[in-house]
C-alpha cells in the first residue's frame, strides 16, 4: 500500500470512528474510552465473573455442608498459601500518559491486582472434600449448555479475529509509524505496542507488576505520546470493530448460539443467587 493510500485509509477509519463514537474523551486513558466493540455483547463481562464467583461459592458451601462441613467459608484460604503468578494482558498496550510517567508498564504496587481470600483457612478434612464440591458447582452452573459447541465459541472467534486484525495493512502501517516515532526518541524499535508492553526487560514479578525503572517509564511515556500523536489506538480499535462485524455477519448462527448459552448461564447464576444468596 502506498503512503497516500494508507493515509486515506486512516482518515476513513478515524472518520467512521468519530461518527459512531461521539462523546469519546479527547485523551484516551483506558480501552473503554475507545467505546464498545460489536462482539462485546457476546462476551463474558467482569460483572458476569463477579456474580458467577459468588454463585459458585454459595453452591460449594451448600455442598460442603452436605459433606459434614456446615460452617465452610464463602471465600476460604487454602491450608497453605499457593504461589500465585498473574498473567498480564492488554488490548492496546499502555494508554494513560500520567500512569506511564509514574509506573511505566506496571501500576501502583499499593493497588495489587491479585484478589486475596478473606475467609479462614480450610481444614485438612474440608480440603479433602473441596475439589469434588467445586467441580459439582461448575457442573450446576453450566447446566443446559453445550460447552464444546457453544460456550467456547467466544474464545475461538476472538483468537481468529485477532489474527485477522494483525494482518490488516492499515494497522501494520500504523504500528510502523508508531514504532518509528518511539525509536526516534532513542528507544527500541518495537514491532507493535503490545511487544513494548510485554518486553522482558521490564522484569515483571509473579504479580504481573514491573520494576518501574527510569528507562521503562521513559519508554512507556514515549509509547503513549506516539500513540496520541498518530491516533494508533483509535485506528486499532476501528480495525478490530470492522473485523468483528465481518466475523459476526459470517457466523450468525454460531454467535446466536453462543449468546443463548451466555443468557442461560446468566439465568442459572441469577437463580442461585436468588435462592442461596
N, C-alpha and C positions, 0 to 999 in steps of 0.2 A: 504493500500500500504506500502511495506517495505521501509526503508530508502534508500536502494540501488536502488529500483525501482523508487522512487521519484527522486533521483539524476540523473538517466539515463533519466527520463522524462524531467528534467530541461535542461540537456545537449542537448537533441534532440530539444527541443523548442528554446533554445538560438541559436543553430546551424542554424536552419531554419530561425530564425530572422536575423542572420548575413548575410546569403546568400541573403535574399530578401531585406535587408535594408542597403546595403553598402553605405558609406558616412554619416552614422549617427554619430553625435558628441559623443566623449568619455564620456563627462559628460552630463547627461540628466537633463535639466533645465525646460523644458516645455513638455506637452503631444505631441506637434507637433514634438519634437526632436525624438520621437519614430517612426515616419513615418506614412504614411496613413494606414487606415483600409479598408477592402473590401467594407464595406457599406457606406463609405463616399460619394460616387458618387450619392447615393440615398437620401442624406440628405440635408436639408436647410442649407446654409452656412452663415457666417457673412456678406459676400458681398450681398447675396440674401436679407438678413434682411435690410441692409442699403438701397439698391435700392428699396425694397418694401415700406419702410418707406417714402422715397422721393416720390414715385409714389402715395401712399395713401394721402400724404399731398397735392399734386397737385390736386388730384381728389376732396378732401374735399374743397379746396379753390375754385375750379370751382363750386361745388355745393352750397357753401355759397354765392357766387356771384349771383347765380340764385335765392337765397332766400333774396336778397337785402343787402348783406354784401360784397361790391366789394373790400375792402381793407383788407380782412381777412389774417392774417399772416400764413406763412407756418409752423412755429414752435411756436404755441401760448402757453401762460401760462393760466391756469385756473383762474377764477375770484378770487379764494382763493387757496393758495398752499396746495395740498393734503399731507397727511402723507405718505411718501414713505418707504416701507420695501423691502429690497432686499434679495432674496433667493440666497445663495451661493452654487454652485455645483462644483464638481471636479471629474475627471475620475480616478486619481491615488493618490489623496492627494497632499501634498506639495512635490515639486521635486527640487527646486532651493536651494542649500545649503546656499549661501550668503544671499538670501532673508529670509530663515528660521532663520538664526542667528540674523538678524536685526528686522524682523517683525513677527516671529513666524508663525502662521497660518493665518495672515492677510496681510496687504500691507501698503505701504506708504500712510498716510492719505491725503497727498497733491495730490495723484493720485486717486481721487474718481472714483468709477465705475458707479455712477449714472449720467445719462445724464440729464442736466437741460435745459428746453426750453429756446431758445434765443429770441423768439419773444415777442411782447407785450401781456398783459393780454386780454382775450376775454371780451367783454362787456356782460351784462346780456342778451341782445337780441341775440347776437351771440351764447352764451352758450345754449340758448333755442333751436336753430336750429342745433347745432353741432352734437348731438348724431345721428340724422337721416342721416346727411351727412356722418358721419363716417361709419355708417352701409352700406350706399349706396356704398361708396368707397370699402369696403370689398367685397361686392357682385360683383362689377365690376371686381375686381382683381381675383376673384375665378370663373369667368365665364368659362363654359366649363369643370369644374372639379367636379367629384362626390366626395364630401368631405368625406362622411362616408365610401365609398368603397375604394378610392384610396389615398386621401390626408393624412389621419390619419394613414396609414399603417406603415409609417416610425417610428412613435412614438410607435405603438403597437409592432413591431418587436424588437425595442430597449429594451423594458421592458422585453420581454420574453427571448431574448438573454442574457440580463444582469443576469437573474435568472440562466440560464444555466452556465454562466461564474462563478458565485459564488458557484455553486455546483461542479466545476471541482476539482478533488482530488489533482492535481498538484498545482493548485493555492491555495487551502486551506492549503496545506503543506507549500507552500512558505510564506503565511501570518503567519503561526505559527512560522516559522523560524524568520521572521522579527519581530514578536511580542516578542519572547524571547530575541532577540537582543536588542530591546528597553527597555524591563523590566530589562535586565542585567545592564543597565546604571542607575537604580534606578528610572525608570518612570513607569507609569501604564502599565498593560498588556492589550493592546487593541486587539480586535478581528481581525482588519484589518486597513489599513492606512486611509480609509475614516472615520472610527469611531474615530480615533485620530484627524483628521482634523475637525470633526463636534462636538467634545467634548464641552458640555455646559459650562465647566469650563473656556473656553476662552471668554465667555460673549460677543458674537457678538452683535453689535448695529443694529439699523434699516437699516444702510447702508451695513451691512454684515461684517464690519471690526471688529477686535478683540482688546483687551486691550494691547497686546504686553508685557505681564508680563515676568519677568525673567524665571519663571517656564515654561510658554508657549514657549518662544524662545528656551529654553534648550531642551524641549521635541521635538519641531519641528526639531531642529538640529540633535538629536539622530535619529529621524524618517528618515530623508533624508540620514544620514550616513549609517543606516542599509539597506535602500533600495539600495544604491550604492554597499554596501559590498556584498549583496546577489542577486543583479540583479532582485529585486522584480518587478519593473515597466516593465522591459523588458519581463519577463515571463508573467506577467499580460496581456500585450499588445499582446503577441503571442497567449494566450488563447482566448482573445477577437477576434482576427483575425480568428482563427480556427472555433469558434462558429458562427461568422458572415458568413464565407464561407459556412458552412453547412446549415445555415438557408436560404441563398440565393439560394443554389442548390435545397433545398426542396420546395421553394415557388417562382420559377422563374416568373410565371405569375403575381403574386402579386407585386413583385419587379418591373417588367417591367411596370405594370400599374401605380405604384407609380412614377416611373421615368418619364413616359409620362405626368403625372399630373404636376410634377415639371417643366418639359420643357414647358408645356402650360402656367403655371403661370409665368415663366421667360419671355416668349414671350409677354404676356399681360403687364407685368411690363415694358419691353423694349418699347412697343408701346406707353404706357402712357408717359414715359419719353421722347420719341421722339416727341410726339405731344404737350405735355404741359410743358416739362422741359426746 
